Amino acid sequence: MKADRGALAAAIRKLDPAIRLVLLHGADTSASADLARTLARQFVDPNDPLGETVIDAKSLTADPAALVAAASEVSMFGGTRLIRVDDAGDDALSAVGQVLDAPATGNPVVVVAGTLKKGSKLLTRVEGAANALAYASYAPEARDIAATIAEMAAEVGVRPTRAAASMLAEATGGDRGILRQEIVKLALYLDATPETTVPAEASDIAAIGADLGDADFAALVDGVAGGKPAIADRQLTGFAASGIPGITLLRTVSRRFWLLLDLRAAVDGGASASRAVDGARPPVFWKEKGAVTAQLGQWRTPAIRGVLARLLAAERAVKRSGSAGDVAVAQLLLGIATQAQR
């Protein structure tokens, strides 16, 4: 079934036992990953490292039965375990189908994917199943970020003012993973609990160090996609000093290029860049319309696809031990900015 925001919120509070599998997909991969972690809380004891089983999507191509086997496995300690699949695509179709068609399974499955193309067999299969949910996370709009901050803050007993929420949104670029970290930090600073709600002012946000100073996500995206290496380099230096992980920067930039890919389809079909941006669904944030319109004129579809492939490969490399990590991320993003400049 296709889930809206309300249906997903209900599943996060308590997943219906009839739902065997949840597919989290869309351009905002940070949101999908955070939602997967949030969903896992009702099944996974933080003190039990065996409470969650992570399966590499690539391994399911050779052994699709491994997923249904894990979903059907009975724990020797009783209870259920969460089964999570990361970086999935249509190659996980067979494995997902076996889970949905099995006579019975006891362990819920969460599948995290990036943007699935229109007509994706995996997405079609999950949306058409009564025992599954599919939810798409899009690049956040300002109103969506505000609602997300309010929801996350309420979970830990914090009630941010409008100014405080604005500072959090600007400092984190709307990245759900970083947002949650900063809100938890804020709750500890204010000694807030879910039972004792405490208001949070802009001064409290500044006190916990959520302000990134000269580093700005929007400026980084504009620097990379807009072909401004000097601006990109300045922002990357600020993020490194603030301890922002490279994988977050990759995902932030990826969201812009997925958007450009969608909009280029309209431009290639005959629409003007401005009309494509104005007609985008979900709508492009008004402050970013000018930059996105200009970038549509700089990038063509094959080049955008090439950049997205490089960003995805870099994210996978960062997750492996022994990689160059954040240094490699910075070099890649500067390289893309230089490509756009040409």
C-alpha positions in Angstrom: 0.0 0.0 0.0 1.1 3.5 -0.6 1.4 5.3 2.7 1.0 9.0 3.4 2.6 10.9 6.3 -0.2 10.0 8.7 -0.1 6.3 7.9 3.7 6.2 8.4 3.4 8.1 11.7 1.0 5.4 12.9 3.3 2.7 11.8 6.2 4.3 13.7 4.1 4.4 16.8 3.0 0.8 16.5 3.4 -1.3 13.3 0.3 -3.3 12.4 1.3 -7.0 12.8 -0.4 -7.6 9.4 2.3 -5.4 7.8 5.3 -7.5 6.9 7.4 -5.0 5.0 7.9 -1.3 4.9 9.7 0.3 1.9 11.2 3.7 2.5 12.3 5.4 -0.7 12.8 8.8 -2.4 15.3 11.5 -3.1 15.7 12.4 0.6 17.7 9.4 1.6 18.6 11.0 5.0 14.9 11.1 5.8 14.5 7.5 4.8 17.4 6.3 6.9 16.1 8.3 9.9 12.6 6.9 9.5 14.0 3.4 9.4 15.9 4.0 12.7 12.8 5.5 14.3 10.7 2.5 13.2 13.2 0.1 14.6 12.8 1.5 18.1 9.7 -0.5 18.8 11.5 -3.8 18.0 15.1 -3.2 18.9 16.5 -3.0 22.4 19.5 -0.6 22.3 21.3 -3.0 24.6 20.7 -6.0 22.4 23.1 -6.0 19.4 21.2 -9.0 17.9 17.9 -7.2 17.9 18.4 -6.0 14.3 19.7 -8.0 11.3 21.1 -5.9 8.4 21.2 -7.5 5.0 23.2 -6.1 2.1 20.8 -5.6 -0.9 23.5 -6.8 -3.3 23.6 -10.2 -1.6 19.9 -10.7 -2.3 20.6 -10.8 -6.0 22.4 -14.1 -5.6 20.3 -15.4 -2.7 16.9 -13.8 -2.7 15.6 -16.5 -0.3 17.8 -15.1 2.4 15.4 -12.3 3.2 12.3 -14.4 3.7 14.5 -16.8 5.7 15.5 -14.0 8.1 11.9 -12.7 8.3 10.7 -16.2 9.2 13.4 -17.1 11.7 12.3 -17.7 15.3 14.5 -16.1 17.9 15.8 -18.5 20.6 15.1 -15.7 23.1 11.5 -15.1 21.9 10.0 -11.9 20.5 10.7 -10.3 17.1 13.7 -8.9 15.4 13.8 -6.2 12.8 15.3 -7.1 9.4 16.7 -4.1 7.5 17.9 -3.9 3.8 19.9 -0.9 2.7 20.5 0.6 -0.7 17.8 -1.6 -2.4 16.6 -1.3 -5.9 14.6 -3.4 -8.4 17.2 -6.1 -8.0 15.6 -6.8 -4.6 12.2 -7.5 -6.2 12.4 -11.3 -6.0 13.5 -11.2 -2.3 10.7 -8.8 -1.4 8.1 -10.8 -3.3 9.0 -13.9 -1.4 8.5 -12.1 1.9 5.1 -10.8 0.8 4.0 -14.1 -0.6 5.2 -16.4 2.3 2.5 -18.2 4.3 3.7 -16.5 7.5 6.6 -14.4 8.7 7.3 -13.2 12.3 10.0 -10.5 11.8 9.2 -7.2 10.2 11.3 -6.0 7.2 12.3 -2.5 6.5 13.8 -1.8 3.0 15.6 1.5 2.4 16.0 2.6 -1.2 16.9 5.8 -3.0 14.8 7.3 -5.7 13.0 4.6 -7.6 12.2 5.4 -11.2 8.7 5.7 -12.5 7.4 2.2 -13.2 9.8 0.6 -10.8 8.9 -3.1 -10.4 9.9 -3.0 -6.7 7.7 0.0 -5.9 4.8 -1.3 -7.9 5.0 -4.7 -6.1 5.0 -3.1 -2.6 2.3 -0.5 -3.3 0.1 -3.2 -4.6 0.5 -5.4 -1.6 -2.0 -5.3 1.3 0.6 -6.5 3.8 3.2 -3.8 3.0 3.7 -0.1 3.1 5.6 2.2 0.7 6.5 5.8 1.7 8.4 8.3 -0.4 10.6 11.0 1.2 11.1 14.1 -0.9 13.5 16.9 -0.5 12.0 18.9 2.4 10.1 22.1 2.0 10.3 24.8 4.7 6.9 23.8 6.1 7.8 20.1 6.1 11.0 20.9 8.0 9.1 22.9 10.6 6.7 20.0 11.1 9.5 17.5 11.4 11.3 19.6 14.0 8.1 20.0 16.0 7.5 16.2 15.9 11.1 15.3 16.9 11.2 17.9 19.6 7.9 16.7 21.1 9.3 13.2 21.4 11.9 14.3 23.9 9.9 17.0 25.6 11.2 20.1 23.9 9.0 22.9 22.5 11.1 25.2 20.3 10.1 28.7 19.5 9.7 29.7 15.8 13.1 31.4 15.9 14.7 28.3 17.5 13.2 26.0 15.0 14.4 28.3 12.2 17.9 28.2 13.6 17.8 24.4 13.8 16.6 24.1 10.2 19.2 26.4 8.8 22.1 24.8 10.8 21.3 21.3 9.7 20.0 21.9 6.2 16.9 19.9 7.0 18.9 16.6 7.3 16.8 14.5 9.6 19.8 12.6 11.0 21.6 15.7 12.1 18.3 17.3 13.3 17.6 14.4 15.6 21.1 14.6 17.0 20.8 18.3 17.7 17.4 18.0 19.2 18.5 15.2 21.6 21.5 17.4 22.5 19.1 20.2 23.2 16.9 18.1 25.4 19.8 17.1 27.5 20.9 20.7 27.8 17.5 21.8 28.9 17.0 18.7 31.1 13.7 18.0 29.2 11.9 14.7 29.3 8.8 13.4 27.4 6.9 13.9 30.6 8.2 17.4 31.3 8.0 19.7 28.3 10.5 22.6 28.3 10.5 25.6 25.9 13.6 26.2 23.8 14.8 29.6 22.7 17.2 30.7 20.0 19.8 31.3 22.7 19.6 27.7 23.7 20.3 26.6 20.1 23.4 28.8 20.1 24.4 27.5 23.5 24.6 23.9 22.3 26.6 24.8 19.3 24.1 23.9 16.6 25.0 27.0 14.6 27.5 26.0 11.9 28.9 29.6 11.5 30.3 30.0 8.0 29.2 26.6 6.9 25.8 26.5 5.1 24.2 23.6 3.3 22.4 25.7 0.7 25.6 27.5 -0.1 27.4 24.1 -0.5 24.7 22.8 -2.9 24.8 26.0 -4.9 28.6 25.9 -5.0 28.7 22.3 -6.3 25.7 22.3 -8.6 26.2 25.9 -9.7 29.9 25.5 -10.6 31.4 27.7 -7.9 34.4 25.7 -6.5 35.6 28.5 -4.3 32.2 28.7 -2.5 32.0 24.9 -2.3 35.6 24.7 -0.8 34.7 27.4 1.8 31.6 25.5 2.9 33.4 22.1 3.0 36.1 23.7 5.3 33.3 24.9 7.6 31.6 21.5 7.7 34.9 19.7 8.5 35.5 22.1 11.4 32.0 21.5 12.7 32.3 17.7 12.5 29.6 17.2 9.9 30.1 13.7 8.3 30.9 13.5 4.6 28.0 11.1 4.0 25.6 13.8 5.0 27.1 16.2 2.5 26.8 13.6 -0.3 23.2 13.1 0.4 22.5 16.8 0.6 24.1 17.3 -2.8 22.4 14.2 -4.2 19.0 15.6 -3.4 19.7 18.6 -5.7 20.9 16.4 -8.6 17.9 14.1 -8.3 15.7 17.2 -8.5 17.6 18.4 -11.6 17.2 15.0 -13.2 13.4 15.2 -12.8 13.2 18.7 -14.0 15.5 18.1 -17.0 12.9 15.5 -18.2 10.4 18.4 -18.5 13.0 20.6 -20.2 14.0 17.9 -22.6 10.3 17.5 -23.4 10.1 21.1 -24.5 9.3 23.1 -21.4 11.4 26.1 -20.4 13.6 25.9 -17.3 11.5 28.4 -15.4 8.2 26.6 -16.3 9.7 23.2 -15.3 10.8 24.7 -11.9 7.4 26.4 -11.4 5.6 23.1 -12.2 7.7 20.9 -10.0 5.9 18.6 -7.6 6.6 18.7 -4.7 7.3 22.4 -5.3 10.8 23.9 -5.2 11.4 26.0 -2.2 10.9 29.7 -3.3 14.3 30.8 -2.1 16.0 28.1 -4.3 14.0 28.7 -7.5 16.5 31.0 -9.1 19.5 28.8 -8.4 17.7 25.6 -9.6 16.6 27.4 -12.8 20.2 28.5 -13.5 21.5 25.0 -12.8 19.0 23.5 -15.2 20.7 25.5 -17.9 24.2 24.2 -16.9 23.4 20.5 -16.7 22.2 18.0 -19.3 20.6 14.7 -18.5 23.6 12.4 -19.2 25.9 14.6 -17.1 23.4 14.6 -14.2 23.1 10.8 -14.4 26.9 10.6 -14.3 27.1 12.8 -11.2 24.5 10.7 -9.4 26.3 7.5 -10.2 29.5 9.0 -8.7 27.7 10.3 -5.6 26.2 6.9 -5.0 29.5 5.1 -5.5 31.1 7.5 -3.1 28.5 6.9 -0.4 29.0 3.2 -0.7 32.8 3.6 -0.5 32.5 5.8 2.7 30.4 3.1 4.4 33.3 0.6 3.9 36.1 0.5 6.4 39.5 1.6 5.1 38.1 4.3 2.7 39.5 7.8 2.5 36.2 8.9 4.0 35.4 12.6 4.3 38.6 13.7 2.4 37.4 11.7 -0.6 34.0 13.2 -0.3 35.4 16.8 -0.3 37.5 16.0 -3.4 34.6 14.5 -5.2 32.3 17.5 -4.5 35.0 20.0 -5.5 35.5 18.0 -8.7 31.8 18.2 -9.5 31.8 21.9 -8.9 34.7 22.3 -11.3 32.9 20.2 -13.9 29.9 22.5 -13.6 32.1 25.6 -13.9 33.4 24.4 -17.2 
